[in-house]
Amino acid sequence: MKRLFYIAVATFAGLLYTSCNEDTDVFATQNDSLVKYLTSNRRLIAEEEIGSVIEDNPLFYSTFGRYTYRYIPNYYSEERNEWSTVEAGDRVEIEFDAYIFNGSEPSINDLYWSNIPATISKVESSKTNPYFDLNWAETPLSFVVGAGEVIQGLDEAMVGCHDQDSVQVYMTYTMAYGKHLIGTVPKQSSVAWYMKIVNVIK
């Protein structure tokens, strides 16, 4: 009886170890893919490297948690300093396209959610997007920053953005929907959100 018990424990431990290793591999692969995409396709540098480059106004990404990456294309716009800064506790409204991220430029077929009328129209007419028959609302997504009303990566990346910013947020599954199938999003999916902040309510 004891022998069977120890065999069961060893089997369970082996399965747990394998599962942990697989999770680590997926996470590491996704993280490497995100960094490679940002530094090659987007030609960005890490925020902490800004002081080591000679060029004026270098394009950069910021890092949050484990791991979320944020890029703000309009970061150096002159009028940006006049816009409200997003802080924890603010309510924001965003227009967005949300993609499953596969390591390359997101396409219409990678889109799993949007509230932008022009995007929704493209998805409906393409018939190639696997989620084309979903009912997507054409109104801004509204949530309180830091209240846990949206996925963690998005929640954390909003702080420090400005009203009217265009923002790209890239997340490993650990900062998105986790290890489980959530709605239309496959388990352990890396995702990218391209958005515009249309309102900040203090």
MILUMFI-719197 format. One line per field, with one value per atom (N, C-alpha, C): x, y, z; residue in three letters; atom name. Coordinates in nm, 2 decimals. Example, Ala and Ser with C-alpha at 12.3 -4.5 7.8 and 13.67 -1.06 7.14 Angstrom:
residues 2
x <- c(1.32, 1.23, 1.32, 1.28, 1.37, 1.29)
y <- c(-0.57, -0.45, -0.33, -0.22, -0.11, 0.00)
z <- c(0.78, 0.78, 0.78, 0.71, 0.71, 0.79)
keba <- c(ALA, ALA, ALA, SER, SER, SER)
dotor <- c(N, CA, C, N, CA, C)
end
This chain:
residues 202
x <- c(0.08, 0.00, 0.09, 0.19, 0.28, 0.35, 0.39, 0.46, 0.37, 0.24, 0.14, 0.13, 0.13, 0.12, 0.24, 0.36, 0.48, 0.49, 0.44, 0.44, 0.34, 0.22, 0.13, 0.18, 0.25, 0.31, 0.42, 0.50, 0.61, 0.55, 0.45, 0.38, 0.33, 0.26, 0.20, 0.31, 0.42, 0.53, 0.59, 0.60, 0.65, 0.57, 0.44, 0.34, 0.35, 0.36, 0.36, 0.49, 0.60, 0.73, 0.73, 0.67, 0.66, 0.57, 0.46, 0.37, 0.43, 0.51, 0.58, 0.68, 0.76, 0.86, 0.79, 0.68, 0.61, 0.56, 0.51, 0.47, 0.58, 0.70, 0.82, 0.86, 0.86, 0.90, 0.81, 0.68, 0.58, 0.61, 0.62, 0.64, 0.77, 0.88, 1.01, 1.00, 0.94, 0.93, 0.85, 0.73, 0.65, 0.73, 0.80, 0.87, 0.98, 1.06, 1.16, 1.10, 0.99, 0.92, 0.88, 0.82, 0.78, 0.90, 1.01, 1.12, 1.18, 1.19, 1.25, 1.16, 1.03, 0.94, 0.96, 0.96, 0.97, 1.10, 1.21, 1.34, 1.38, 1.31, 1.34, 1.23, 1.11, 1.00, 0.97, 0.97, 0.94, 1.07, 1.18, 1.31, 1.31, 1.26, 1.26, 1.38, 1.41, 1.50, 1.43, 1.49, 1.43, 1.44, 1.34, 1.33, 1.46, 1.52, 1.64, 1.76, 1.75, 1.87, 1.87, 1.76, 1.75, 1.87, 1.93, 2.04, 2.17, 2.17, 2.30, 2.30, 2.19, 2.19, 2.21, 2.27, 2.30, 2.18, 2.10, 1.99, 1.89, 1.83, 1.72, 1.59, 1.51, 1.38, 1.38, 1.46, 1.47, 1.33, 1.30, 1.17, 1.20, 1.11, 1.14, 1.01, 1.03, 0.92, 0.95, 0.84, 0.85, 0.80, 0.85, 0.82, 0.74, 0.64, 0.56, 0.55, 0.55, 0.52, 0.60, 0.53, 0.60, 0.53, 0.53, 0.59, 0.49, 0.48, 0.40, 0.49, 0.47, 0.55, 0.46, 0.49, 0.41, 0.49, 0.43, 0.49, 0.39, 0.43, 0.34, 0.40, 0.34, 0.39, 0.40, 0.30, 0.30, 0.37, 0.46, 0.52, 0.58, 0.64, 0.71, 0.63, 0.50, 0.41, 0.41, 0.42, 0.43, 0.31, 0.19, 0.07, 0.05, 0.13, 0.10, 0.11, 0.19, 0.21, 0.08, 0.00, -0.13, -0.24, -0.22, -0.33, -0.32, -0.43, -0.43, -0.35, -0.28, -0.20, -0.29, -0.28, -0.36, -0.30, -0.37, -0.33, -0.42, -0.37, -0.45, -0.58, -0.69, -0.82, -0.89, -0.83, -0.90, -0.98, -1.09, -1.17, -1.13, -1.09, -1.05, -1.15, -1.16, -1.24, -1.14, -1.14, -1.05, -1.12, -1.07, -1.11, -0.99, -1.02, -0.91, -0.93, -0.82, -0.82, -0.73, -0.78, -0.71, -0.68, -0.55, -0.50, -0.44, -0.45, -0.36, -0.23, -0.12, 0.01, 0.09, 0.14, 0.21, 0.35, 0.40, 0.54, 0.57, 0.46, 0.48, 0.37, 0.37, 0.27, 0.13, 0.05, -0.08, -0.17, -0.25, -0.34, -0.48, -0.57, -0.71, -0.76, -0.68, -0.72, -0.67, -0.59, -0.54, -0.63, -0.72, -0.81, -0.91, -0.92, -1.03, -1.13, -1.10, -1.20, -1.17, -1.27, -1.25, -1.38, -1.36, -1.48, -1.47, -1.39, -1.37, -1.46, -1.56, -1.65, -1.58, -1.47, -1.41, -1.34, -1.28, -1.22, -1.33, -1.44, -1.54, -1.60, -1.61, -1.66, -1.57, -1.44, -1.34, -1.34, -1.36, -1.37, -1.49, -1.61, -1.73, -1.72, -1.66, -1.65, -1.54, -1.44, -1.33, -1.37, -1.46, -1.50, -1.39, -1.27, -1.15, -1.12, -1.16, -1.14, -1.22, -1.16, -1.24, -1.34, -1.34, -1.43, -1.53, -1.54, -1.61, -1.76, -1.82, -1.96, -1.99, -1.90, -1.92, -1.99, -2.06, -2.12, -2.03, -1.96, -1.87, -1.93, -1.93, -1.99, -1.90, -1.97, -1.90, -1.89, -1.88, -1.87, -1.74, -1.68, -1.56, -1.56, -1.46, -1.44, -1.41, -1.48, -1.46, -1.43, -1.32, -1.28, -1.20, -1.20, -1.12, -0.98, -0.88, -0.74, -0.70, -0.64, -0.60, -0.70, -0.83, -0.93, -0.95, -0.87, -0.88, -1.00, -1.05, -1.17, -1.13, -1.00, -0.95, -0.82, -0.77, -0.65, -0.53, -0.45, -0.35, -0.25, -0.21, -0.11, -0.17, -0.29, -0.35, -0.37, -0.42, -0.44, -0.31, -0.20, -0.07, -0.01, -0.03, 0.03, -0.04, -0.16, -0.24, -0.18, -0.12, -0.07, 0.05, 0.04, 0.15, 0.11, 0.01, -0.03, -0.10, -0.13, -0.20, -0.33, -0.43, -0.55, -0.52, -0.58, -0.56, -0.44, -0.36, -0.25, -0.30, -0.21, -0.22, -0.12, -0.17, -0.08, -0.09, 0.03, 0.04, 0.09, 0.01, 0.05, 0.06, 0.17, 0.20, 0.22, 0.16, 0.16, 0.18, 0.27, 0.27, 0.14, 0.12, -0.01, -0.02, 0.09, 0.09, 0.03, 0.03, -0.03, -0.16, -0.20, -0.33, -0.43, -0.46, -0.57, -0.53, -0.40, -0.35, -0.34, -0.36, -0.34, -0.46, -0.58, -0.70, -0.76, -0.85, -0.93, -1.03, -1.02, -1.12, -1.20, -1.32, -1.40, -1.34, -1.30, -1.25, -1.10, -1.04, -0.89, -0.83, -0.75, -0.69, -0.60, -0.59, -0.51, -0.37, -0.31, -0.17, -0.14, -0.23, -0.21, -0.14, -0.04, 0.02, -0.07, -0.09, -0.19, -0.13, -0.18, -0.14, -0.27, -0.27, -0.38, -0.33, -0.39, -0.36, -0.48, -0.45, -0.57, -0.54, -0.65, -0.65, -0.73, -0.67, -0.74, -0.82, -0.96, -1.04, -1.10, -1.08, -1.13, -1.06, -1.03, -0.98, -1.06, -1.13, -1.21, -1.15, -1.11, -1.04, -1.14)
y <- c(-0.12, 0.00, 0.13, 0.12, 0.24, 0.26, 0.14, 0.15, 0.22, 0.19, 0.25, 0.40, 0.43, 0.57, 0.65, 0.60, 0.67, 0.68, 0.58, 0.58, 0.69, 0.70, 0.81, 0.95, 0.96, 1.09, 1.13, 1.03, 1.06, 1.09, 1.02, 1.05, 1.19, 1.23, 1.36, 1.47, 1.44, 1.54, 1.55, 1.44, 1.45, 1.53, 1.50, 1.58, 1.73, 1.76, 1.90, 1.96, 1.89, 1.94, 1.97, 1.87, 1.89, 2.01, 2.02, 2.13, 2.26, 2.27, 2.40, 2.43, 2.33, 2.35, 2.40, 2.34, 2.38, 2.53, 2.56, 2.70, 2.80, 2.76, 2.84, 2.86, 2.75, 2.75, 2.84, 2.83, 2.92, 3.06, 3.09, 3.23, 3.29, 3.21, 3.26, 3.28, 3.19, 3.20, 3.33, 3.35, 3.47, 3.59, 3.60, 3.71, 3.75, 3.64, 3.66, 3.71, 3.66, 3.70, 3.85, 3.89, 4.03, 4.12, 4.09, 4.18, 4.19, 4.07, 4.07, 4.15, 4.14, 4.22, 4.37, 4.41, 4.55, 4.61, 4.53, 4.59, 4.58, 4.48, 4.47, 4.54, 4.49, 4.55, 4.70, 4.72, 4.86, 4.95, 4.88, 4.95, 5.03, 4.98, 5.05, 5.01, 5.09, 5.05, 5.04, 4.97, 4.97, 5.11, 5.14, 5.28, 5.31, 5.21, 5.23, 5.26, 5.24, 5.26, 5.41, 5.48, 5.62, 5.70, 5.70, 5.78, 5.74, 5.62, 5.58, 5.60, 5.66, 5.68, 5.83, 5.86, 6.00, 6.07, 6.00, 6.06, 6.13, 6.24, 6.31, 6.23, 6.23, 6.17, 6.03, 5.94, 5.80, 5.73, 5.64, 5.56, 5.45, 5.43, 5.33, 5.26, 5.15, 5.08, 5.08, 5.07, 5.06, 4.92, 4.87, 4.74, 4.74, 4.65, 4.64, 4.50, 4.47, 4.34, 4.23, 4.12, 3.99, 3.93, 3.98, 4.10, 4.17, 4.30, 4.38, 4.49, 4.52, 4.62, 4.72, 4.85, 4.96, 5.05, 5.09, 5.18, 5.29, 5.42, 5.53, 5.60, 5.58, 5.64, 5.80, 5.86, 6.01, 6.07, 5.99, 6.03, 6.17, 6.21, 6.33, 6.44, 6.42, 6.53, 6.65, 6.77, 6.89, 6.92, 6.88, 6.91, 6.81, 6.70, 6.60, 6.64, 6.73, 6.78, 6.86, 6.90, 6.97, 6.87, 6.74, 6.65, 6.59, 6.55, 6.49, 6.36, 6.34, 6.22, 6.12, 5.99, 5.89, 5.84, 5.83, 5.79, 5.68, 5.59, 5.49, 5.56, 5.50, 5.55, 5.63, 5.68, 5.75, 5.65, 5.70, 5.63, 5.67, 5.57, 5.60, 5.53, 5.59, 5.54, 5.52, 5.40, 5.37, 5.31, 5.34, 5.27, 5.18, 5.06, 4.96, 4.85, 4.79, 4.67, 4.57, 4.45, 4.36, 4.23, 4.19, 4.09, 3.97, 3.85, 3.74, 3.77, 3.77, 3.81, 3.69, 3.67, 3.55, 3.58, 3.70, 3.73, 3.82, 3.84, 3.92, 4.03, 4.12, 4.23, 4.17, 4.22, 4.17, 4.20, 4.10, 4.12, 4.11, 4.13, 4.12, 3.99, 3.88, 3.75, 3.71, 3.80, 3.78, 3.86, 3.94, 4.03, 3.95, 3.96, 3.89, 3.98, 4.11, 4.20, 4.34, 4.42, 4.56, 4.64, 4.77, 4.86, 4.97, 4.96, 5.06, 5.02, 5.10, 5.07, 5.03, 5.10, 5.07, 4.93, 4.90, 4.77, 4.66, 4.68, 4.58, 4.55, 4.66, 4.65, 4.56, 4.59, 4.51, 4.36, 4.33, 4.19, 4.12, 4.19, 4.14, 4.11, 4.19, 4.18, 4.08, 4.06, 3.97, 3.82, 3.78, 3.64, 3.55, 3.60, 3.51, 3.51, 3.61, 3.62, 3.52, 3.44, 3.33, 3.38, 3.51, 3.57, 3.67, 3.66, 3.76, 3.77, 3.65, 3.65, 3.70, 3.74, 3.79, 3.93, 3.96, 4.09, 4.18, 4.27, 4.36, 4.50, 4.56, 4.69, 4.80, 4.90, 5.01, 5.13, 5.11, 5.22, 5.21, 5.32, 5.31, 5.22, 5.14, 5.06, 5.15, 5.14, 5.23, 5.15, 5.19, 5.11, 5.20, 5.17, 5.24, 5.18, 5.26, 5.21, 5.16, 5.04, 4.99, 4.91, 4.90, 4.84, 4.69, 4.64, 4.50, 4.47, 4.57, 4.55, 4.50, 4.51, 4.46, 4.37, 4.31, 4.23, 4.31, 4.24, 4.30, 4.39, 4.34, 4.41, 4.54, 4.54, 4.66, 4.76, 4.71, 4.79, 4.86, 4.79, 4.85, 4.95, 4.92, 5.00, 5.13, 5.15, 5.27, 5.39, 5.35, 5.46, 5.53, 5.66, 5.74, 5.78, 5.71, 5.76, 5.89, 5.95, 6.08, 6.07, 6.15, 6.16, 6.19, 6.12, 6.13, 6.06, 5.99, 5.91, 5.79, 5.76, 5.63, 5.54, 5.42, 5.33, 5.19, 5.12, 4.98, 4.91, 4.81, 4.73, 4.58, 4.52, 4.38, 4.30, 4.19, 4.11, 3.96, 3.90, 3.76, 3.71, 3.58, 3.53, 3.55, 3.56, 3.58, 3.72, 3.81, 3.95, 3.97, 3.86, 3.87, 3.78, 3.67, 3.58, 3.45, 3.44, 3.33, 3.20, 3.09, 2.95, 2.89, 2.96, 2.89, 2.96, 2.88, 2.93, 3.03, 3.16, 3.26, 3.31, 3.28, 3.32, 3.27, 3.36, 3.33, 3.32, 3.35, 3.36, 3.22, 3.16, 3.03, 3.04, 2.93, 2.94, 2.98, 3.04, 3.09, 3.17, 3.26, 3.35, 3.48, 3.51, 3.64, 3.74, 3.86, 3.95, 4.09, 4.16, 4.30, 4.38, 4.49, 4.59, 4.72, 4.76, 4.89, 4.98, 5.09, 5.17, 5.32, 5.39, 5.54, 5.57, 5.65, 5.70, 5.82, 5.80, 5.91, 6.00, 5.95, 6.03, 5.99, 6.08, 6.05, 6.13, 6.06, 6.12, 6.11, 6.22, 6.22, 6.20)
z <- c(0.00, 0.00, 0.00, 0.09, 0.09, -0.04, -0.10, -0.23, -0.34, -0.34, -0.43, -0.40, -0.27, -0.24, -0.29, -0.27, -0.31, -0.46, -0.53, -0.68, -0.72, -0.66, -0.69, -0.67, -0.55, -0.52, -0.62, -0.66, -0.75, -0.89, -0.93, -1.06, -1.06, -0.95, -0.94, -0.95, -0.87, -0.87, -1.01, -1.08, -1.21, -1.31, -1.30, -1.38, -1.35, -1.22, -1.18, -1.23, -1.22, -1.27, -1.42, -1.49, -1.64, -1.68, -1.60, -1.63, -1.60, -1.49, -1.46, -1.57, -1.61, -1.72, -1.84, -1.88, -2.00, -1.99, -1.87, -1.85, -1.86, -1.80, -1.81, -1.96, -2.03, -2.17, -2.25, -2.23, -2.31, -2.27, -2.14, -2.10, -2.16, -2.15, -2.20, -2.35, -2.42, -2.57, -2.61, -2.54, -2.56, -2.53, -2.42, -2.38, -2.48, -2.53, -2.63, -2.76, -2.79, -2.92, -2.91, -2.80, -2.78, -2.79, -2.72, -2.72, -2.86, -2.93, -3.07, -3.16, -3.15, -3.23, -3.21, -3.08, -3.05, -3.09, -3.08, -3.11, -3.26, -3.33, -3.48, -3.56, -3.55, -3.63, -3.59, -3.46, -3.42, -3.40, -3.40, -3.38, -3.25, -3.15, -3.02, -2.93, -2.83, -2.73, -2.59, -2.50, -2.36, -2.30, -2.22, -2.16, -2.08, -2.01, -1.93, -2.02, -2.15, -2.23, -2.29, -2.26, -2.33, -2.30, -2.18, -2.15, -2.22, -2.28, -2.34, -2.49, -2.55, -2.69, -2.72, -2.84, -2.88, -2.94, -3.01, -3.08, -2.99, -3.05, -2.98, -2.99, -2.89, -2.88, -2.93, -2.87, -2.91, -2.89, -2.98, -2.96, -2.87, -2.77, -2.67, -2.62, -2.55, -2.49, -2.34, -2.26, -2.12, -2.08, -1.96, -1.92, -1.79, -1.78, -1.65, -1.62, -1.49, -1.44, -1.50, -1.53, -1.58, -1.70, -1.82, -1.87, -1.96, -1.95, -2.03, -2.09, -2.22, -2.28, -2.34, -2.32, -2.37, -2.46, -2.58, -2.67, -2.70, -2.69, -2.71, -2.83, -2.95, -3.08, -3.07, -3.00, -3.00, -2.88, -2.81, -2.69, -2.69, -2.81, -2.82, -2.88, -2.89, -2.95, -2.86, -2.92, -2.84, -2.75, -2.80, -2.72, -2.61, -2.61, -2.51, -2.37, -2.34, -2.20, -2.15, -2.24, -2.21, -2.17, -2.20, -2.18, -2.04, -1.98, -1.85, -1.84, -1.73, -1.71, -1.64, -1.69, -1.62, -1.49, -1.39, -1.26, -1.21, -1.12, -1.06, -0.99, -1.02, -0.97, -1.07, -1.18, -1.28, -1.36, -1.41, -1.51, -1.65, -1.73, -1.87, -1.97, -2.09, -2.20, -2.31, -2.37, -2.48, -2.60, -2.72, -2.84, -2.87, -2.91, -2.92, -3.03, -3.07, -3.14, -3.06, -3.03, -2.95, -3.03, -3.03, -3.12, -3.03, -3.09, -3.04, -3.10, -3.02, -3.08, -3.10, -3.23, -3.27, -3.31, -3.28, -3.30, -3.42, -3.50, -3.62, -3.62, -3.72, -3.73, -3.72, -3.62, -3.61, -3.73, -3.77, -3.89, -3.85, -3.95, -3.92, -3.87, -3.91, -3.87, -3.73, -3.67, -3.53, -3.43, -3.49, -3.41, -3.34, -3.20, -3.13, -3.06, -3.07, -3.01, -3.05, -3.08, -3.11, -3.08, -3.06, -3.05, -3.15, -3.25, -3.36, -3.48, -3.51, -3.62, -3.75, -3.79, -3.92, -3.91, -3.80, -3.78, -3.79, -3.72, -3.71, -3.85, -3.93, -4.07, -4.15, -4.13, -4.21, -4.17, -4.04, -3.99, -4.05, -4.05, -4.10, -4.25, -4.32, -4.47, -4.51, -4.42, -4.46, -4.46, -4.36, -4.34, -4.31, -4.30, -4.27, -4.12, -4.05, -3.91, -3.84, -3.75, -3.68, -3.58, -3.55, -3.46, -3.52, -3.66, -3.73, -3.70, -3.64, -3.62, -3.47, -3.40, -3.26, -3.26, -3.16, -3.15, -3.07, -3.14, -3.08, -3.06, -2.94, -2.92, -2.99, -3.04, -3.10, -3.01, -2.88, -2.78, -2.71, -2.66, -2.59, -2.47, -2.44, -2.32, -2.21, -2.10, -1.98, -1.86, -1.79, -1.67, -1.58, -1.45, -1.35, -1.34, -1.36, -1.37, -1.23, -1.22, -1.10, -1.02, -1.07, -1.00, -1.03, -1.13, -1.17, -1.26, -1.33, -1.41, -1.55, -1.58, -1.71, -1.68, -1.79, -1.77, -1.71, -1.63, -1.55, -1.63, -1.75, -1.83, -1.88, -1.92, -1.96, -1.85, -1.74, -1.62, -1.57, -1.57, -1.52, -1.63, -1.75, -1.86, -1.88, -1.82, -1.84, -1.76, -1.64, -1.55, -1.62, -1.63, -1.69, -1.84, -1.90, -2.03, -2.01, -2.13, -2.13, -2.21, -2.17, -2.25, -2.39, -2.48, -2.63, -2.68, -2.59, -2.64, -2.73, -2.83, -2.89, -2.82, -2.79, -2.70, -2.76, -2.76, -2.80, -2.68, -2.64, -2.52, -2.56, -2.53, -2.57, -2.44, -2.43, -2.30, -2.32, -2.23, -2.23, -2.16, -2.17, -2.12, -1.97, -1.90, -1.75, -1.71, -1.80, -1.78, -1.85, -1.92, -2.00, -1.94, -2.00, -1.96, -1.89, -1.87, -1.79, -1.87, -1.80, -1.86, -1.91, -1.90, -1.94, -2.06, -2.13, -2.24, -2.18, -2.23, -2.18, -2.30, -2.31, -2.43, -2.56, -2.64, -2.77, -2.77, -2.66, -2.65, -2.61, -2.70, -2.66, -2.53, -2.46, -2.33, -2.36, -2.27, -2.27, -2.39, -2.43, -2.54, -2.50, -2.59, -2.58, -2.66, -2.61, -2.68, -2.70, -2.79, -2.82, -2.83, -2.76, -2.77, -2.83, -2.94, -3.00, -2.97, -2.90, -2.85, -2.86, -2.84, -2.82, -2.70, -2.61, -2.49, -2.53, -2.52, -2.57, -2.46, -2.33, -2.22, -2.09, -2.01, -1.87, -1.78, -1.68, -1.58, -1.45, -1.39, -1.26, -1.14)
keba <- c(MET, MET, MET, LYS, LYS, LYS, ARG, ARG, ARG, LEU, LEU, LEU, PHE, PHE, PHE, TYR, TYR, TYR, ILE, ILE, ILE, ALA, ALA, ALA, VAL, VAL, VAL, ALA, ALA, ALA, THR, THR, THR, PHE, PHE, PHE, ALA, ALA, ALA, GLY, GLY, GLY, LEU, LEU, LEU, LEU, LEU, LEU, TYR, TYR, TYR, THR, THR, THR, SER, SER, SER, CYS, CYS, CYS, ASN, ASN, ASN, GLU, GLU, GLU, ASP, ASP, ASP, THR, THR, THR, ASP, ASP, ASP, VAL, VAL, VAL, PHE, PHE, PHE, ALA, ALA, ALA, THR, THR, THR, GLN, GLN, GLN, ASN, ASN, ASN, ASP, ASP, ASP, SER, SER, SER, LEU, LEU, LEU, VAL, VAL, VAL, LYS, LYS, LYS, TYR, TYR, TYR, LEU, LEU, LEU, THR, THR, THR, SER, SER, SER, ASN, ASN, ASN, ARG, ARG, ARG, ARG, ARG, ARG, LEU, LEU, LEU, ILE, ILE, ILE, ALA, ALA, ALA, GLU, GLU, GLU, GLU, GLU, GLU, GLU, GLU, GLU, ILE, ILE, ILE, GLY, GLY, GLY, SER, SER, SER, VAL, VAL, VAL, ILE, ILE, ILE, GLU, GLU, GLU, ASP, ASP, ASP, ASN, ASN, ASN, PRO, PRO, PRO, LEU, LEU, LEU, PHE, PHE, PHE, TYR, TYR, TYR, SER, SER, SER, THR, THR, THR, PHE, PHE, PHE, GLY, GLY, GLY, ARG, ARG, ARG, TYR, TYR, TYR, THR, THR, THR, TYR, TYR, TYR, ARG, ARG, ARG, TYR, TYR, TYR, ILE, ILE, ILE, PRO, PRO, PRO, ASN, ASN, ASN, TYR, TYR, TYR, TYR, TYR, TYR, SER, SER, SER, GLU, GLU, GLU, GLU, GLU, GLU, ARG, ARG, ARG, ASN, ASN, ASN, GLU, GLU, GLU, TRP, TRP, TRP, SER, SER, SER, THR, THR, THR, VAL, VAL, VAL, GLU, GLU, GLU, ALA, ALA, ALA, GLY, GLY, GLY, ASP, ASP, ASP, ARG, ARG, ARG, VAL, VAL, VAL, GLU, GLU, GLU, ILE, ILE, ILE, GLU, GLU, GLU, PHE, PHE, PHE, ASP, ASP, ASP, ALA, ALA, ALA, TYR, TYR, TYR, ILE, ILE, ILE, PHE, PHE, PHE, ASN, ASN, ASN, GLY, GLY, GLY, SER, SER, SER, GLU, GLU, GLU, PRO, PRO, PRO, SER, SER, SER, ILE, ILE, ILE, ASN, ASN, ASN, ASP, ASP, ASP, LEU, LEU, LEU, TYR, TYR, TYR, TRP, TRP, TRP, SER, SER, SER, ASN, ASN, ASN, ILE, ILE, ILE, PRO, PRO, PRO, ALA, ALA, ALA, THR, THR, THR, ILE, ILE, ILE, SER, SER, SER, LYS, LYS, LYS, VAL, VAL, VAL, GLU, GLU, GLU, SER, SER, SER, SER, SER, SER, LYS, LYS, LYS, THR, THR, THR, ASN, ASN, ASN, PRO, PRO, PRO, TYR, TYR, TYR, PHE, PHE, PHE, ASP, ASP, ASP, LEU, LEU, LEU, ASN, ASN, ASN, TRP, TRP, TRP, ALA, ALA, ALA, GLU, GLU, GLU, THR, THR, THR, PRO, PRO, PRO, LEU, LEU, LEU, SER, SER, SER, PHE, PHE, PHE, VAL, VAL, VAL, VAL, VAL, VAL, GLY, GLY, GLY, ALA, ALA, ALA, GLY, GLY, GLY, GLU, GLU, GLU, VAL, VAL, VAL, ILE, ILE, ILE, GLN, GLN, GLN, GLY, GLY, GLY, LEU, LEU, LEU, ASP, ASP, ASP, GLU, GLU, GLU, ALA, ALA, ALA, MET, MET, MET, VAL, VAL, VAL, GLY, GLY, GLY, CYS, CYS, CYS, HIS, HIS, HIS, ASP, ASP, ASP, GLN, GLN, GLN, ASP, ASP, ASP, SER, SER, SER, VAL, VAL, VAL, GLN, GLN, GLN, VAL, VAL, VAL, TYR, TYR, TYR, MET, MET, MET, THR, THR, THR, TYR, TYR, TYR, THR, THR, THR, MET, MET, MET, ALA, ALA, ALA, TYR, TYR, TYR, GLY, GLY, GLY, LYS, LYS, LYS, HIS, HIS, HIS, LEU, LEU, LEU, ILE, ILE, ILE, GLY, GLY, GLY, THR, THR, THR, VAL, VAL, VAL, PRO, PRO, PRO, LYS, LYS, LYS, GLN, GLN, GLN, SER, SER, SER, SER, SER, SER, VAL, VAL, VAL, ALA, ALA, ALA, TRP, TRP, TRP, TYR, TYR, TYR, MET, MET, MET, LYS, LYS, LYS, ILE, ILE, ILE, VAL, VAL, VAL, ASN, ASN, ASN, VAL, VAL, VAL, ILE, ILE, ILE, LYS, LYS, LYS)
dotor <- c(N, CA, C, N, CA, C, N, CA, C, N, CA, C, N, CA, C, N, CA, C, N, CA, C, N, CA, C, N, CA, C, N, CA, C, N, CA, C, N, CA, C, N, CA, C, N, CA, C, N, CA, C, N, CA, C, N, CA, C, N, CA, C, N, CA, C, N, CA, C, N, CA, C, N, CA, C, N, CA, C, N, CA, C, N, CA, C, N, CA, C, N, CA, C, N, CA, C, N, CA, C, N, CA, C, N, CA, C, N, CA, C, N, CA, C, N, CA, C, N, CA, C, N, CA, C, N, CA, C, N, CA, C, N, CA, C, N, CA, C, N, CA, C, N, CA, C, N, CA, C, N, CA, C, N, CA, C, N, CA, C, N, CA, C, N, CA, C, N, CA, C, N, CA, C, N, CA, C, N, CA, C, N, CA, C, N, CA, C, N, CA, C, N, CA, C, N, CA, C, N, CA, C, N, CA, C, N, CA, C, N, CA, C, N, CA, C, N, CA, C, N, CA, C, N, CA, C, N, CA, C, N, CA, C, N, CA, C, N, CA, C, N, CA, C, N, CA, C, N, CA, C, N, CA, C, N, CA, C, N, CA, C, N, CA, C, N, CA, C, N, CA, C, N, CA, C, N, CA, C, N, CA, C, N, CA, C, N, CA, C, N, CA, C, N, CA, C, N, CA, C, N, CA, C, N, CA, C, N, CA, C, N, CA, C, N, CA, C, N, CA, C, N, CA, C, N, CA, C, N, CA, C, N, CA, C, N, CA, C, N, CA, C, N, CA, C, N, CA, C, N, CA, C, N, CA, C, N, CA, C, N, CA, C, N, CA, C, N, CA, C, N, CA, C, N, CA, C, N, CA, C, N, CA, C, N, CA, C, N, CA, C, N, CA, C, N, CA, C, N, CA, C, N, CA, C, N, CA, C, N, CA, C, N, CA, C, N, CA, C, N, CA, C, N, CA, C, N, CA, C, N, CA, C, N, CA, C, N, CA, C, N, CA, C, N, CA, C, N, CA, C, N, CA, C, N, CA, C, N, CA, C, N, CA, C, N, CA, C, N, CA, C, N, CA, C, N, CA, C, N, CA, C, N, CA, C, N, CA, C, N, CA, C, N, CA, C, N, CA, C, N, CA, C, N, CA, C, N, CA, C, N, CA, C, N, CA, C, N, CA, C, N, CA, C, N, CA, C, N, CA, C, N, CA, C, N, CA, C, N, CA, C, N, CA, C, N, CA, C, N, CA, C, N, CA, C, N, CA, C, N, CA, C, N, CA, C, N, CA, C, N, CA, C, N, CA, C, N, CA, C, N, CA, C, N, CA, C, N, CA, C, N, CA, C, N, CA, C, N, CA, C, N, CA, C, N, CA, C, N, CA, C, N, CA, C, N, CA, C, N, CA, C, N, CA, C, N, CA, C, N, CA, C, N, CA, C, N, CA, C, N, CA, C, N, CA, C, N, CA, C, N, CA, C, N, CA, C, N, CA, C, N, CA, C, N, CA, C, N, CA, C, N, CA, C, N, CA, C, N, CA, C, N, CA, C, N, CA, C, N, CA, C, N, CA, C, N, CA, C, N, CA, C, N, CA, C)
end
